[in-house]
């Protein structure tokens, strides 16, 4: 390749680059404008939904495509039936990625993946969206699940409730198995997670309904996490962590020195 360009070639190259850059800036500006104003040209508008129906559909949806699918299905199925397009054409099969903490990996609970995806689809204000998702995750950490008791469950035995203090599928399921005595591969554990999908779908729908009406207020995070971040978070003396999760599930040995 000849790297010795003439002056004329350099001018032509610079002109082409400038036009390309201008096009890129124009295109990016267009995206930013659309994101900033959800009311102009954005087909993904949220409509108030029935909360108990989201709960029921979230449970049923779990058995169709897993936890993230179930949680997302609870709202999207209602929107598609009540409002048609574009909701009825949403490629909901993509939500099957969030099974057992993303493709079976045991990471972030798939129910939370589905709930966060719903919030992210409709709420385009970065700050509010993040606050809503953070509240959903904190609620999941601190709540005993499952809450939902479907009348049409294939499980006749009582499903014990447990609090995971974590957003991870691995810990959430492990805590439940340890207390309930059932194996992770059991039909009881499967139905426990189906009910959990109903719980998260219900919670997400409730939050989105409040947000739509302008009544959403962000909940406070854990006081322990706040204290930890005062030193270890951004601007703190140590500044060596990134995250808002409950610290106690992984660092209980260190927290015992302070509490």
N, C-alpha and C positions, 0 to 999 in steps of 0.2 A: 504494500500500500504506500502511495506517495503522500508523505506528510508535509511536503514543501508547497504550500498553497500560495497562489499569486494574490496580489492585492485585490483584484476584481473578485476572485473566488471567496476571499475573506468577507468582502462586502456582501456578496450574495448569501453566504452562510449566515452572516449576522442578521440580514434582513429576514431570512426564513426563520431563524431562531426567535427573533423579535415578534414576528407574526404568530408563531406557535405559542410563545409565552403569553401574548395578549389574549389569544384564544383560551388558554388555560385559565387565566385570571378571570375572563368573562364567564367561563363555564362554572368556575368555583363560586363566583359572585351569585350566579343564578341559583346554585344549590343553597347557598347561605340565605338568600332571600326567601326561598320556599320554606326553609326550616324555621326561619324567624317568624313567619306569618302563616300559621297553620290554616287560616281561614281562606287562603287564596290558592286554589289549585291542588289542595291536599284531599284526596278521596278517603283517607283513613280517619274519619271522624268517629268519636265514641258516642254511643247512645245509651241512655240509662237502661240497665238490665235488671231482671228479677234475680235477687240474690239466692233464694232457695233453689231456683232452677240451675244456677251456676254450680251450686254444691252438688246437686244430683247428677248433672251432666259431667262434672269433673270426675266423679266416681265412675260413671259408666265409661267415660273417655279413657280412663286408665287402662281398662281391659281391651280397648281398641288399639292403643299405641304407646302405653307407658305413662310415666308420671308427668313429664313436661307436656306431652300431648294432651293428657287428661285435663290438666289445669287450663291450658290454652283453649281446649275444646269447649269447656264450660261456658266461656263467653262468646267465642267465635261462632259456635253453632247457633246460638240465639240471634246474633247479629245477622247471620246469613238468612235465617228463616224470617226475621222481621223486616230486614232492610235490603235483602238481595245483594246486588253488586256494590262495591267490589269484594265484599266479605265472602260471598259464596264461591269466589274464585281463588281465595287465599290458599296457597299450597301448604295446607296444614300438615301434610306428611313430613315436612321438614322438622317438625317438632319431635319426631321420634328419636332425634339425636340425643335428647335429654332423658334417656332411660338409665336408671340406677346411677345417677350422678355423672351424666355425659358418657354415652356408649359403654355403660357398665363399669366405669372407672372409679365409682365411689366418691367422686368429688362433690361439687355443689349439687344439693338435692335437685332432682329434675323438676319437682313441683315448683321450686323457686325459679328455676330457669324459665318455666312456662309463665309464671306470674310476672317476672321481670320483663319478658318479651311482650306481654300484653301492655304493660305500662309504657314500655319504650315505643311501642307502635303508635300509641295515641297521644302521649304527652311529649311534646317536642321542646318544652322548656327544660334545659339541661339541669338547672338547680332543683326544680320541683321534681323532675323525673328521678333524680338521684336520691332525693329525700324520701320519696315514696317507696322506692326499692329498698333503701336502707331500713325503713320502718317495717317493711314486709319481712326482711331477713331477721331483724331483731325480734319481731313477734314470733317468728318460727323458732328462734333460739330459746325463748323464754316460756313457751306454751306447751302444755301436756297434750300430746296427740295419740290416737286420733280422737276428734270430737264428734264427727259425723257418725250417725248410726243408721245406715240405710235399712229400710224395711224389707228390701229384696236381696239382702246379702246371702251368698252361698254358705257363709260361716254361721253356725248356730251358737258356738261358744262365745263368751265375752272376750272382747279384744282389749287388753290392758292398755292404759295410757302411760306414756313416758315423756319426760322432758330431756331433750338432747343437749341443751346448752351449746349447740353447734349447728352450723348450716350444712355440714358435710353429710352426705348419704351414708358413708362408711360409719360414722359415729352415731347418726340417728338410728340406723337399722341395728347396729351393734348394741346400743343401749336397750333398744326394745327387745331384742332377742335374749339379752342377758337377764332381763327382768321377767319376761313372759315365759321363757323356757322353750320357745319354739325356734326352729332352725330358720335361717335366712331363706332357704329353699322351700319352706312350707307354704301351704295355701293360706294359712292364717297370716303369715307375714305379708303375703301378696295382697290380701284383702285389707290389711292394716295400711299399706301404702296407697291402695285405691281410695280408702277413706281420707287419707291425708291429702290426696289430690283434690278431693271434694272440699276439704277444709281450706286449702290454699286458693282454690278457685273462688270460693265464697268470699274470703277475705279480700282478694284482689278486686273482685267486682264491687264490693262495698267501698273500697278505697277509691276506685274509679268513679263510682256514682257520686261520692262526696266531692271529688275533684271537679267533676262536671258541673256541679251546683255551686262551686266556689267555696265549699265548706271544709276543704281538706286542711288539716293542721298537722304538721310533722310531729311525731312523738320523739321524746328524748331517748338517747342511747344509754347503754349501761354506764353507771357511775364508775364502776371499776375500770372499764375501757377508757373512759374520759381521763381518769387519774393516770393511767398508764401512758396515754398519748401525750399528756402534759410534759412528760420527760422524753419519751421514746418517739413521739410523733414529730411532724414537721414543725420546726421552730423551737423544739425542746432541746434540752442540753445534750441528749444522746442522739436523737434524730436518726433512728436505725430501723424503723418499722414502716410498713405501708398497709393500712387496713383499719377496719372498724369492728372486726369480730370480737365476741366475748373472749377475753384473754384467759379466763380461768380454766377452760377446757384443756388447754395445752401447757399452761404455765402455773398451775396450781402450787407447785413446789416453791416457786419464787414469790408468788403472791402471798403465801402464808407468812412471809417475813414482814409484810406490811399490813395485813388485816387479821 
